[in-house]
């Protein structure tokens, strides 16, 4: 019996020893990675989220401390372990809250919108004010109901715990300061972020540019500019363009930097064209082996109908000698691409749209790390095209934020 007991204890120790080693090693790795993270150039996420504005109070279950909860980030397509996806040194939640407040304040009031499909707000005037618990400002205790007739949706939901009838003005006040939480003498709670973004048809915090023409933009007698007006992911790239160029038809932000793919790709193409060397076939020099451009610029200017800037009325010919491909690109088109649009309109050349798949092939995009379509190794967690200790630090940060418990 004593021999059997010793055998059982020996087997028991063997059974749990590997787990103990793994646990000890994991703790050591986590400690080292946390130290590495503290010294990396990414910086602490708390430094991003907890800025000088006291309205921006931390929220529970927020692994990256960007003032958007993990569940909310998953619901709206954000990354729960990245506090600053677009790398502009502003926490994602702060930036998104301020953008929502800006959009709400620009909505037309009480259904007086010129377009029957346009989102509008119905204001609820209430005789009274409430005080913000942070800054002490007195805020109108009413609010607004936001109506999206195209989607047949409204905000708030009739069961919303903050207020079932309207979005309080106090909540908009807090969003203007970068927070979806609000705390006042009458209303206290959190905005239903996924529903609000859906009703506003807003996902990205950036402010659109008027140069970014919609795909269904029509100019007579040219007709529809894009190959088709179908844009399943609303990233300003037509579905047919995405299929031909090899981008994702159903993902508007493939590199998770909170900028729609069409806008980002247009700006990358504009930068690539600007960086191309100029080659003159009549110079007698050998043709370059790499992509280049030929000048067809003219003596004259045309004006952008959006900003009024004057650009050359001529064009460039971009050439890829290795592929034997070339295409003309108006200077006015380069101007619009620099603002994030493949469509253009001027007062000299007819309005049109770039052949996106052909341009991407000629320019060889993605040509640099970070270009749309860059392929990253599975271990390249921070997507800098290198696998090093910074990726180990990223792993530790995600590990620390994991909600599973063993």
VOGU-3710 file (C-alpha; in Angstrom, 3 decimals, decimal comma):
1> xxxxxxxxxx> 0,000/0,000/0,000  2,844/2,397/0,925  4,564/1,596/-2,383  1,379/2,364/-4,337  1,011/5,688/-2,517  4,579/6,718/-3,402  3,996/5,733/-7,038  0,799/7,838/-7,147  2,536/10,873/-5,657  5,426/10,548/-8,116
11> xxxxxxxxxx> 2,987/10,436/-11,084  1,075/13,377/-9,683  4,237/15,464/-9,503  5,112/14,513/-13,084  1,624/15,467/-14,239  1,662/19,010/-12,849  5,347/19,829/-13,202  5,116/20,890/-16,902  2,239/23,230/-16,073  4,221/24,735/-13,208
21> xxxxxxxxxx> 7,183/25,302/-15,509  4,938/26,878/-18,123  3,323/29,113/-15,520  6,687/30,268/-14,154  7,999/30,887/-17,650  4,854/32,759/-18,653  5,091/35,044/-15,636  8,731/35,728/-16,377  8,001/36,429/-20,057  5,109/38,680/-19,126
31> xxxxxxxxxx> 7,288/40,651/-16,721  10,060/41,090/-19,281  7,586/42,101/-21,979  5,861/44,579/-19,684  9,242/46,169/-18,966  9,983/46,260/-22,687  6,585/47,809/-23,346  7,228/50,549/-20,820  10,399/51,472/-22,668  9,075/51,125/-26,211
41> xxxxxxxxxx> 8,143/54,046/-28,433  4,495/53,055/-28,358  4,145/54,562/-24,911  1,582/53,679/-22,306  -2,041/53,573/-23,354  -3,107/55,349/-20,165  -1,106/58,376/-21,240  -3,272/58,541/-24,356  -6,657/58,034/-22,723  -6,263/59,999/-19,500
51> xxxxxxxxxx> -5,515/63,402/-20,923  -5,824/66,776/-19,214  -9,634/66,920/-19,629  -11,264/65,579/-16,413  -14,420/64,654/-18,366  -12,439/61,706/-19,795  -12,817/59,293/-16,904  -11,537/55,690/-17,318  -14,131/53,028/-18,146  -14,338/49,438/-16,957
61> xxxxxxxxxx> -13,324/46,480/-19,165  -11,200/48,626/-21,454  -7,991/46,665/-22,148  -6,257/49,442/-24,105  -7,603/52,348/-21,998  -8,873/54,300/-25,013  -12,256/55,077/-23,365  -14,123/52,553/-25,512  -14,980/49,264/-23,796  -13,758/45,997/-25,266
71> xxxxxxxxxx> -17,310/44,922/-26,179  -17,989/48,257/-27,880  -14,771/48,012/-29,894  -15,651/44,537/-31,121  -19,184/45,707/-31,973  -18,014/48,653/-34,108  -14,982/46,946/-35,688  -12,202/48,534/-33,634  -9,191/46,796/-32,079  -9,597/46,277/-28,310
81> xxxxxxxxxx> -5,818/46,124/-27,775  -4,834/49,257/-29,694  -5,509/52,617/-28,056  -4,495/54,728/-31,056  -5,213/52,872/-34,284  -4,599/55,838/-36,573  -1,410/56,761/-34,685  -2,254/60,444/-34,238  -1,535/60,453/-30,487  -5,218/60,818/-29,580
91> xxxxxxxxxx> -7,039/57,950/-27,883  -9,587/56,354/-30,234  -12,515/56,860/-27,855  -11,705/60,537/-27,311  -11,412/61,195/-31,030  -14,572/59,251/-31,873  -16,622/60,967/-29,158  -15,644/64,431/-30,384  -16,428/63,445/-33,976  -19,889/62,156/-32,959
101> xxxxxxxxxx> -20,654/65,433/-31,159  -19,585/67,380/-34,242  -21,851/65,334/-36,522  -24,819/65,600/-34,146  -24,480/69,378/-33,844  -24,543/69,694/-37,656  -27,760/67,679/-38,113  -30,783/69,592/-39,363  -33,514/70,138/-36,775  -37,068/68,834/-36,526
111> xxxxxxxxxx> -37,276/67,162/-39,917  -36,574/70,311/-41,939  -33,901/68,489/-43,946  -33,843/69,168/-47,725  -33,323/65,481/-48,535  -36,026/63,068/-47,262  -33,312/60,398/-46,795  -31,075/62,680/-44,747  -30,547/61,946/-41,056  -31,993/64,665/-38,809
121> xxxxxxxxxx> -32,765/65,370/-35,146  -35,916/66,287/-33,273  -35,122/68,600/-30,382  -36,946/68,179/-27,073  -37,129/71,461/-25,203  -37,440/71,013/-21,442  -37,941/73,806/-18,923  -34,905/73,284/-16,752  -31,163/72,765/-16,582  -28,813/70,242/-15,018
131> xxxxxxxxxx> -25,257/70,676/-13,852  -22,207/68,811/-15,151  -20,532/67,083/-12,202  -17,065/67,705/-13,668  -16,929/71,325/-14,814  -20,060/72,641/-13,107  -21,512/74,006/-16,351  -25,302/74,271/-16,468  -26,714/72,313/-19,408  -30,222/72,251/-20,842
141> xxxxxxxxxx> -31,840/69,141/-19,361  -33,539/68,230/-22,649  -31,978/66,673/-25,718  -32,681/65,346/-29,200  -33,986/62,241/-30,927  -31,907/61,320/-33,960  -33,832/59,887/-36,927  -32,279/58,031/-39,853  -35,109/57,600/-42,396  -32,954/55,644/-44,845
151> xxxxxxxxxx> -32,287/52,908/-42,280  -35,622/53,343/-40,458  -33,683/53,690/-37,199  -33,725/56,158/-34,344  -31,603/57,008/-31,333  -32,137/56,299/-28,516  -33,709/52,895/-28,190  -37,002/52,994/-26,210  -35,299/50,871/-23,528  -32,151/52,999/-23,282
161> xxxxxxxxxx> -31,177/53,293/-19,584  -29,673/56,784/-20,024  -32,916/58,240/-21,418  -35,503/56,339/-23,499  -36,851/59,457/-25,212  -33,850/61,500/-26,313  -30,059/61,814/-26,267  -29,450/64,274/-23,413  -27,669/67,515/-24,169  -25,452/66,627/-21,219
171> xxxxxxxxxx> -24,240/63,520/-23,107  -23,368/65,689/-26,137  -21,516/68,036/-23,769  -19,401/65,130/-22,521  -18,810/63,877/-26,088  -17,514/67,322/-27,016  -14,958/66,753/-24,270  -14,086/63,244/-25,515  -16,199/60,901/-23,373  -19,227/58,683/-23,995
181> xxxxxxxxxx> -19,958/58,630/-20,244  -21,883/61,479/-18,700  -22,508/62,436/-15,085  -24,905/65,191/-14,078  -27,590/66,113/-11,625  -30,347/64,564/-13,807  -28,735/62,195/-16,328  -25,940/59,760/-15,507  -24,801/56,818/-17,610  -23,228/55,895/-20,929
191> xxxxxxxxxx> -24,238/56,464/-24,531  -25,178/53,332/-26,513  -22,147/53,694/-28,766  -22,824/50,930/-31,349  -26,394/52,123/-31,912  -25,386/55,783/-32,124  -22,728/55,058/-34,752  -25,198/52,977/-36,751  -27,869/55,678/-36,722  -25,324/58,342/-37,680
201> xxxxxxxxxx> -23,788/55,941/-40,259  -20,444/56,828/-38,764  -17,553/54,503/-38,060  -14,377/56,490/-38,530  -13,432/59,539/-36,464  -11,858/61,478/-39,339  -13,589/64,525/-40,845  -14,473/63,942/-44,522  -13,054/66,218/-47,197  -15,344/67,716/-49,863
211> xxxxxxxxxx> -12,914/66,523/-52,536  -13,930/62,925/-51,716  -16,701/62,613/-54,294  -19,245/59,821/-53,816  -19,262/56,908/-56,248  -22,729/57,774/-57,557  -21,553/61,271/-58,491  -23,005/62,066/-61,943  -22,012/64,738/-64,450  -23,891/65,148/-67,722
221> xxxxxxxxxx> -23,212/64,017/-70,359  -20,395/61,858/-69,016  -22,745/59,840/-66,825  -21,694/57,764/-63,861  -17,985/58,143/-63,158  -17,252/54,987/-61,171  -17,405/51,621/-62,972  -20,349/50,898/-60,699  -21,942/52,625/-57,725  -21,889/49,445/-55,637
231> xxxxxxxxxx> -19,681/49,898/-52,586  -20,495/47,148/-50,090  -18,137/48,423/-47,391  -18,565/52,170/-48,067  -14,820/52,839/-48,412  -15,073/54,925/-51,636  -13,800/52,041/-53,758  -16,337/50,407/-56,068  -16,778/46,664/-55,613  -15,553/46,049/-59,162
241> xxxxxxxxxx> -12,423/48,128/-58,461  -11,693/46,203/-55,270  -12,118/42,842/-56,987  -9,747/43,881/-59,786  -7,192/45,483/-57,451  -7,246/42,614/-54,941  -8,537/44,552/-51,935  -11,287/43,341/-49,612  -14,807/44,149/-50,816  -16,305/43,747/-47,334
251> xxxxxxxxxx> -13,644/45,419/-45,164  -13,531/49,240/-45,353  -10,377/49,472/-43,214  -8,051/46,585/-44,019  -5,060/47,932/-42,111  -7,132/49,035/-39,088  -5,920/52,645/-39,093  -9,440/54,167/-38,987  -9,201/55,604/-42,501  -11,405/54,192/-45,295
261> xxxxxxxxxx> -9,379/52,176/-47,798  -10,378/54,261/-50,818  -9,190/57,502/-49,224  -5,960/55,951/-47,986  -5,170/54,272/-51,315  -5,808/57,501/-53,267  -3,398/59,442/-51,053  -0,775/56,691/-51,368  -1,075/56,778/-55,168  -0,717/60,566/-55,197
271> xxxxxxxxxx> 2,426/60,319/-53,093  3,853/57,563/-55,295  3,265/59,560/-58,500  4,846/62,643/-56,944  7,948/60,607/-56,055  8,391/59,089/-59,553  11,426/60,276/-61,525  10,695/62,313/-64,648  12,029/60,801/-67,888  12,200/62,612/-71,242
281> xxxxxxxxxx> 12,417/60,125/-74,172  13,943/62,840/-76,366  16,850/63,365/-73,969  18,799/60,426/-75,393  19,156/58,849/-71,964  18,405/55,189/-71,379  14,898/54,378/-70,259  14,778/53,693/-66,485  14,167/50,145/-65,310  11,824/51,323/-62,553
291> xxxxxxxxxx> 8,428/53,085/-62,902  8,724/56,693/-64,083  6,591/59,538/-65,418  6,679/61,658/-68,557  5,562/65,278/-68,511  2,686/66,377/-70,705  2,135/69,589/-68,745  0,841/72,634/-70,618  1,028/76,408/-70,336  -2,166/77,048/-68,481
301> xxxxxxxxxx> -4,076/76,368/-65,286  -7,433/74,905/-64,390  -9,233/75,489/-61,131  -10,450/72,885/-58,665  -14,207/73,317/-58,260  -13,963/72,430/-54,555  -11,139/74,573/-53,163  -10,398/76,873/-56,109  -6,715/75,910/-56,261  -5,085/76,276/-59,655
311> xxxxxxxxxx> -3,248/73,261/-61,089  -1,639/72,620/-64,450  -4,152/71,858/-67,169  -1,937/69,118/-68,604  -1,180/65,600/-67,481  1,496/63,032/-66,667  2,069/59,662/-68,286  3,083/57,094/-65,691  4,992/54,099/-67,050  6,005/50,715/-65,686
321> xxxxxxxxxx> 8,623/49,455/-68,200  8,924/46,055/-66,558  5,195/45,325/-67,057  4,891/47,284/-70,299  1,991/49,327/-68,875  1,289/53,055/-68,960  -1,584/55,481/-68,425  -2,226/59,248/-68,493  -3,045/61,027/-65,227  -4,334/64,610/-65,298
331> xxxxxxxxxx> -2,699/67,000/-62,844  -6,182/67,826/-61,527  -6,645/64,092/-60,810  -3,410/64,106/-58,777  -4,784/67,057/-56,811  -7,961/65,133/-55,958  -6,027/61,974/-55,091  -3,918/63,955/-52,639  -7,223/64,725/-50,889  -8,361/61,084/-50,949
341> xxxxxxxxxx> -10,490/60,770/-54,089  -10,022/58,850/-57,337  -12,788/60,953/-58,927  -12,132/64,533/-59,992  -13,742/67,524/-61,618  -12,210/70,727/-62,960  -13,054/73,567/-65,308  -10,889/72,418/-68,257  -10,590/68,633/-68,380  -13,838/66,657/-68,231
351> xxxxxxxxxx> -14,765/65,132/-64,912  -13,729/61,528/-64,566  -12,331/58,746/-62,440  -8,946/57,014/-62,373  -8,623/53,402/-63,521  -7,719/52,269/-59,996  -6,635/48,652/-60,704  -4,357/49,743/-63,587  -2,784/52,535/-61,534  -2,074/50,202/-58,603
361> xxxxxxxxxx> -0,330/47,754/-60,960  1,775/50,452/-62,630  2,876/51,963/-59,313  3,526/48,562/-57,759  1,494/49,286/-54,638  2,089/48,114/-51,953  5,669/49,292/-52,413  6,466/50,197/-48,797  5,613/48,831/-45,383  2,316/50,367/-44,360
371> xxxxxxxxxx> 0,921/50,743/-47,881  -2,569/49,349/-48,244  -2,279/45,632/-49,005  1,003/45,078/-47,130  1,390/41,432/-46,098  2,529/41,069/-42,489  4,082/37,995/-40,893  1,883/36,331/-38,247  4,350/37,366/-35,502  4,446/41,005/-36,656
381> xxxxxxxxxx> 1,824/42,091/-34,129  2,507/45,829/-34,340  2,643/45,752/-38,154  5,961/47,531/-38,587  7,250/44,820/-40,990  9,791/43,630/-38,410  9,580/40,877/-35,806  11,411/42,061/-32,701  10,975/42,747/-28,988  8,309/45,345/-29,711
391> xxxxxxxxxx> 6,089/42,534/-30,976  6,859/40,618/-27,789  5,769/43,685/-25,830  2,571/43,842/-27,876  1,909/40,192/-27,044  2,383/40,913/-23,348  -0,017/43,852/-23,531  -2,701/41,732/-25,171  -2,021/38,875/-22,770  -2,445/41,195/-19,801
401> xxxxxx> -5,753/42,415/-21,199  -7,125/38,914/-21,826  -10,363/38,336/-19,934  -10,044/34,546/-19,695  -9,256/33,096/-16,303  -7,867/29,621/-15,632
//
